[in-house]
Structure formats: C-alpha cells, structure tokens
Amino acid sequence: MYILFLFTLASGNGFGREDPVIAESDNKFVKKLRRKEPRPKFFIMEYTFLKDVGVRATSEELGESSSNIRINERYGLKLRVPIHLKSNYTLLGGFNLKKELFDFEDVQGIESNYYNDLDRRFLSSVGVSLFFKKDISEKKLIYAFWNGSLNSDNISFSEIIDQLKTTIVFIFVKNVSPVTQIGYGGAFGYIFGGPSVFPVFIYNQTFSEKLNVEMMLPKSAKLRYTFSQKMYLMLTTEVNGASYFLKEITLEGLDRVTFQRSAFTVKTSFEREIFDWIWFGVSAGYNLPLNLYVSEPRKKRRDAIINFKADPSFIFQFSLFAVVPKSLYYKKAKDR
C-alpha cells in the first residue's frame, strides 16, 4: 500500500497542486483527462479476509504437519497529511495501523504448540511514513518514500530493533508527454516477506478519457476504467508481504523468531463516491501465496525454521475512505 501511494504523487496533483505539464497545456482534452483522475485518499479504513486455506508445514526440528486456515483477517487504518506544499516540491506524512490474525483448525502431525500459540493472536503493525516529490526540471521529477513500522504480536520499546521494519523507495520520473510517464529507481522492503533490495520501474499511460494503466514493477500493475468522477473499476495485480517479530510465541531452543508472508494477488475493485469526499470500495480476487515461513530475525526463506506451503484462495476486501474535497483538489483548475 505504501508504494502504491506514490502513484498519486506520480500522477502529478497532490492535495490541490496542479502538474505544470497539465497547467501549461492548451490541450483541453488533456485537461479533461486530469479532471477524471481519482482524487488522493487521505484517510482509509479497510477489512480484508481469506477463508479456507489449506496449509502444509515442513521443519527439520518439528517434522511435517498440516492444517487449515479457517480465516485470515486483516484490519487496516491509514492517514495521509500534507506537511509542506510548494510549487517545486511536496512533502507528505503518514500514519498506519494494521492488525492481522490467523484462525487455524484441523491441526495434524506436529509435536509443538506453535499453531495453538499463533491461533487467534493479533499480529500488529504501527508505523509512520514520509512521501517526498521534487521537480528537477519542467518534465523530470524525483520521488522518495520512507516507512518505518514496529511489527510484532506484542509491540513495545523492548527489542525494538527486531520489531522495526523499514521500507525505502527512490524513483526518477520523466513526463514523456501529458499522458505518458516513465521512471526507474530502487527499493528496499518486505513485500516478498523477508528483507530484499530490488529495482523499480514505472510506466503510467492514459489511453482515453475512460482507460489508463499504472505500473510500478515488480510491485504492482493497475488497469483503471473510469465511469465518471464518482465511480471507478480497476483490475490490479500486486505482490504484498509482511514480517512480524514474535515475542509471545517461542520454539524450542529459540527465543527470537519472526513470521513472514508474501503473496501475489489478482483482484477486481470497485470504488464509488458516497458524498463528495467520502467513498467506499469493494474488491474480490485470487491470492497466490509465495512465501510463508518462520525464521530467526532478518533471515530469508532458505534459512527458515518452519516452511509453510499454503493453497491459493479467494481474497475479499471492503474499505471506507476519505479523499481530498473537490473544492480543494480543483482549486487551481479554471477550465473543467
């Protein structure tokens, strides 16, 4: 989600700022396209769940086992606020709170209390973010993003290093035309479960008043169809992940372990305005697990203590969110 917010910045208009390429364009068609883009979200509440996921585990220390995830629930709350808005650079801040739990059933073949300890236990994440955009010329920009969060089943200031998870993204972007953007950069984060460094490539293209595509590879790709300024339909592919330091759950001979997951998701989303700045969204899709394992802190899957293989499953999401009000977002638009 954090990296996806860069799409809002990359589209050019954040919290009422008009993109210079658009503002200086005499092309009314281009201006019309801008008016139909989704307004930035600044407050989001969401609920995501997966049901009936078969799981098989292998471990040299604990042997083999199988179970079923009756439901995996994820709750999220996000807030984005402008800190500094100038003609040539923008700085935004963010706060995020996430809760996640697994409900296991039909555990078989394991001589450990691991499943029982994790069952119905909330895994939490509390973090802050900074988003930075800087114009370096008329058509070239740089974007930077940082997020720091404490992730654990019992968040506290003890053992803070093991709980701390950091994401860093730096991207150079060029406006090839008012309807085309390309960019490249690098990122460090936990979208694949464990810590990883990877290149980032951006391609944004508006094909018509109704259709556009936004890509930030390898993280995500989104195809959006615009019914109106009040209603959007999207097809999205995304890789997402999380890592939690477990304090209350221990394995024999180990006092410090982390639980890490990642998945590839394909989903269809529908967003609709309720009233000006209040919107709701619903999503349904298919979730393909990539990594699911327990390891010592900052270790990758090849060093896992327990490796899980989870079955693909359907995923559903409901959200209620607030966007920048029309009066603020369009305050510099004179020809709509």
Secondary structure in CASP SS format (residue, H / E / C, confidence):
PFRMAT SS
TARGET T0000
AUTHOR 0000-0000-0000
METHOD secondary structure of the structure
MODEL  1
M C 1.00
Y C 1.00
I C 1.00
L C 1.00
F H 1.00
L H 1.00
F H 1.00
T H 1.00
L H 1.00
A H 1.00
S C 1.00
G C 1.00
N C 1.00
G C 1.00
F C 1.00
G C 1.00
R C 1.00
E C 1.00
D C 1.00
P H 1.00
V H 1.00
I H 1.00
A H 1.00
E C 1.00
S C 1.00
D C 1.00
N C 1.00
K H 1.00
F H 1.00
V H 1.00
K H 1.00
K H 1.00
L H 1.00
R H 1.00
R H 1.00
K C 1.00
E C 1.00
P C 1.00
R C 1.00
P C 1.00
K E 1.00
F E 1.00
F E 1.00
I E 1.00
M E 1.00
E E 1.00
Y E 1.00
T E 1.00
F E 1.00
L E 1.00
K E 1.00
D E 1.00
V E 1.00
G E 1.00
V E 1.00
R E 1.00
A E 1.00
T E 1.00
S E 1.00
E C 1.00
E C 1.00
L C 1.00
G E 1.00
E E 1.00
S E 1.00
S E 1.00
S E 1.00
N E 1.00
I E 1.00
R E 1.00
I E 1.00
N E 1.00
E E 1.00
R E 1.00
Y E 1.00
G E 1.00
L E 1.00
K E 1.00
L E 1.00
R E 1.00
V E 1.00
P E 1.00
I E 1.00
H E 1.00
L E 1.00
K C 1.00
S C 1.00
N C 1.00
Y E 1.00
T E 1.00
L E 1.00
L E 1.00
G E 1.00
G E 1.00
F E 1.00
N E 1.00
L E 1.00
K E 1.00
K E 1.00
E E 1.00
L E 1.00
F E 1.00
D E 1.00
F E 1.00
E E 1.00
D E 1.00
V E 1.00
Q E 1.00
G C 1.00
I C 1.00
E C 1.00
S C 1.00
N C 1.00
Y H 1.00
Y H 1.00
N H 1.00
D H 1.00
L H 1.00
D E 1.00
R C 1.00
R C 1.00
F C 1.00
L E 1.00
S E 1.00
S E 1.00
V E 1.00
G E 1.00
V E 1.00
S E 1.00
L E 1.00
F E 1.00
F E 1.00
K E 1.00
K E 1.00
D E 1.00
I C 1.00
S C 1.00
E C 1.00
K C 1.00
K E 1.00
L E 1.00
I E 1.00
Y E 1.00
A E 1.00
F E 1.00
W E 1.00
N E 1.00
G E 1.00
S E 1.00
L E 1.00
N E 1.00
S E 1.00
D C 1.00
N C 1.00
I C 1.00
S C 1.00
F C 1.00
S C 1.00
E C 1.00
I H 1.00
I H 1.00
D H 1.00
Q H 1.00
L E 1.00
K E 1.00
T E 1.00
T E 1.00
I E 1.00
V E 1.00
F E 1.00
I E 1.00
F E 1.00
V E 1.00
K E 1.00
N E 1.00
V E 1.00
S E 1.00
P C 1.00
V C 1.00
T E 1.00
Q E 1.00
I E 1.00
G E 1.00
Y E 1.00
G E 1.00
G E 1.00
A E 1.00
F E 1.00
G E 1.00
Y C 1.00
I C 1.00
F C 1.00
G C 1.00
G C 1.00
P C 1.00
S E 1.00
V E 1.00
F E 1.00
P E 1.00
V E 1.00
F E 1.00
I E 1.00
Y E 1.00
N E 1.00
Q E 1.00
T E 1.00
F C 1.00
S C 1.00
E C 1.00
K C 1.00
L E 1.00
N E 1.00
V E 1.00
E E 1.00
M E 1.00
M E 1.00
L E 1.00
P C 1.00
K C 1.00
S E 1.00
A E 1.00
K E 1.00
L E 1.00
R E 1.00
Y E 1.00
T E 1.00
F E 1.00
S E 1.00
Q C 1.00
K C 1.00
M E 1.00
Y E 1.00
L E 1.00
M E 1.00
L E 1.00
T E 1.00
T E 1.00
E E 1.00
V E 1.00
N E 1.00
G E 1.00
A E 1.00
S E 1.00
Y E 1.00
F E 1.00
L E 1.00
K C 1.00
E C 1.00
I C 1.00
T C 1.00
L E 1.00
E C 1.00
G C 1.00
L E 1.00
D C 1.00
R C 1.00
V E 1.00
T E 1.00
F E 1.00
Q E 1.00
R E 1.00
S E 1.00
A E 1.00
F E 1.00
T E 1.00
V E 1.00
K E 1.00
T E 1.00
S E 1.00
F E 1.00
E E 1.00
R E 1.00
E E 1.00
I E 1.00
F E 1.00
D C 1.00
W C 1.00
I E 1.00
W E 1.00
F E 1.00
G E 1.00
V E 1.00
S E 1.00
A E 1.00
G E 1.00
Y E 1.00
N E 1.00
L E 1.00
P E 1.00
L E 1.00
N E 1.00
L E 1.00
Y E 1.00
V E 1.00
S E 1.00
E C 1.00
P C 1.00
R C 1.00
K C 1.00
K C 1.00
R H 1.00
R H 1.00
D H 1.00
A C 1.00
I C 1.00
I E 1.00
N E 1.00
F E 1.00
K E 1.00
A E 1.00
D C 1.00
P C 1.00
S E 1.00
F E 1.00
I E 1.00
F E 1.00
Q E 1.00
F E 1.00
S E 1.00
L E 1.00
F E 1.00
A E 1.00
V E 1.00
V C 1.00
P C 1.00
K H 1.00
S H 1.00
L H 1.00
Y H 1.00
Y C 1.00
K C 1.00
K C 1.00
A C 1.00
K C 1.00
D C 1.00
R C 1.00
END
